[in-house]
Amino acid sequence: MKVRKNNKPIKRLTFGIGILLVVTGSTGIFLYLKDRQNAITPIKVTPTNTVVQSSDTPSEAPVSPNDFANVPADQPREIKIPAIKVEGYIQKVGIDQDNQIAVPDNIYLAGWYTNSVKPGEKGLSVIDGHVLGRYNDAIFKNLVNLKLGNTFSVIYGDNSEKLFQVKEVKTLPVNETISYLMQSDPAIQKQLNLITCGGNFDKTSQQYDMRVVVKSEAI
């Protein structure tokens, strides 16, 4: 899923791909297994780089902790959301080839949007993540199940921890998402919004018709 940085119509948002693959015969099975093997082949993750190319087929390989062993002290490294059993690393994302907020290149990673403030600082921060891959659930699969008052944390490279409390969980149509996602709540000084796909999956467009946004406050 991707989100435009302005209020223009969103052509494509793909925080996760839910594709049912039906194959028959030995050739079909071979192609299925080959595609799955490609999806889980490990790729090197460099946390200091910013993702500016989004893919509809992100990696589904297990993430190596070694790739995040040397995250700079002032950069967010991990996100932990106990209520939905999430523990994942964070990479930086910027604006991609379609002028939209980029998505992580692995379904198990969250993406901190670098044109927003760092999580826990004064202002508005945004972290995105996939909901589904082609074969596996992604990091924000159960984001929609968060409740008002749930707490979660973002850990930085120096092991310092920023704690957040959920203030609102909202499911919106795609065309209403960007204005809500990028809106600062005047009652929250240090705001962090999480976003992923939601609603129904349209097999024709290969897109979800809704977005889930969690508004939280640093505490």
Residue, then its C-alpha position, 0 to 999 in steps of 0.5 A: m500500500k502506498v499513500r500520496k503525500n498530497n490530496k490528489p487522487i490515490k491511484r495505487l495503495t498496496f500495503g500487502i498483496g492478497i493473491l490466491l494462486v491456483v495452479t494445475g499440472s507439474t508446470g504450474i506447481f513448478l512456477y508456484l514453488k519457484d515464485r515462492q522461493n524467490a519471495i523468501t530468498p533473503i535480501k540484505v537490508t540496510p537501515t541507513n538507506t531510505v526506500v524510494q522504490s515501492s514494489d507490489t511483491p515485497s520480500e517475505a524472507p525472515v529479517s536478520p537481526n544482524d542487519f539492524a545491529n548498527v542502527p544509528a543512535d538517533q534512528p528508530r530501530e524496532i516497533k513492539i505492539p504487545a496487544i497484537k503480538v508485533e515485534g519488528y524492525i523499522q526501515k526508512v521510507g521516503i517518496d517513491q517512483d509514483n510520488q507516493i509514500a513508499v512501503p517497506d521492501n519486506i512484509y515483516l518490516a515497518g517503514w518510518y516516513t522520513n518526511s515526518v518527525k521521528p517517533g516521539e518527537k514534537g509533531l507528527s510521525v508516520i509509520d506504515g506497514h504491509v498487511l499481507g504478503r503473497y504467502n504470509d501475514a505481514i507485520f500490521k496484519n492485526l493493526v485493526n484489532l488495536k483498542l483505545g488505551n493500548t500501549f506500544s513502543v518504538i526502540y531507537g538505535d541507542n536502545s532508548e524507548k519511546l512509549f505510545q498510547v492508542k488514541e483512535v483506530k479508524t478505518l477509512p475509504v482510500n480517498e479520505t486516508i491521506s488527509y486524515l493520516m497527515q492531520s496533526d491533532p491539536a490536542i497531541q504534541k507528539q503524535l504517531n500514526l500507524i497505517t496499513c490496508g483494510g477492508n475488502f480485497d478487490k481481485t480486479s484492481q488487486q487493491y484493498d478498498m479501505r485503510v486502517v489508521v491508528k492515531s497514538e500519543a507519546i506518553 
